[in-house]
Amino acid sequence: MKNRYFMPLVLLILTIVIAACGGGGEAAEPQEAAGVTLDYTGFDAFSYNLDTATVKAGSEVTINFTNEGALQHNWLLVSERVDPLEATEADALSGATTGELGGGETATITFNAPPAGTYQVVCTVAGHAEGGMVAEFVVEP
């Protein structure tokens, strides 16, 4: 009598397991890239508080930039093809510039991270990039 119920029970369990596993062949919906907020500070010693930052391609990036110095400073993201020592506001990637800020001022900008690669953050105030006010901005796939 045990054998009479054993095989149907095994088949029932196997059917339930196979059905639960799915196998519909549909692709998963792509997940939106998560947003990231980065806090940058500019100093009169011609530096930023962050030497490098890393984000995911396509993610929404919010930059909070504070000018801690007395001199004017800005935060500008440029392509790796742009020489940071010759960069101007016109070289900024879309939406990725704070404009020049006076001492003590702050600005917040939001933009979508560009394709994977290594980019440069630069202060375009005359002489600041030459003085070292350049940072690395890495975008991962």
Secondary structure, DSSP 8 states (H G I E B T S, - for coil): -HHHHHHHHHHHHHHHHHHHH--------------EEEEEEEETTTEES-SEEEEETT-EEEEEEEE-SSS-B--EEE-TTS-TTT--GGGS-TT-B---B-TT-EEEEEEE--SSEEEEEE--STTTTTTT-EEEEEEE-
